[in-house]
Amino acid sequence: MAATPFDSQGSGPGDISDVKFLTVAEVATMMRVSKMTVYRLVHGGELPALRVGRSFRVTEDDVQEYLRKSFYSAG
């Protein structure tokens, strides 16, 4: 199981202050998809997210990991 940024205690490499949180709109822009697509990924459990009030935040590392896992070579 992969370590999350919240696993570490103290100011090590997994320190929470090093985590960059993105809004759904920022994730959609980064991935060049609609916000609805990002919401589907979050609600489907494919993209981990944190709920803050009525909105979601996704770590930049989780977006990069999702894109790495989803990438395939066509041809």
Summary of the structure (lengths in Angstrom):
residues: 75
radius of gyration: 13.4
end to end distance: 31.5
largest distance: 46.2
contacts: 161
relative contact order: 0.17
helix: 41%
strand: 15%
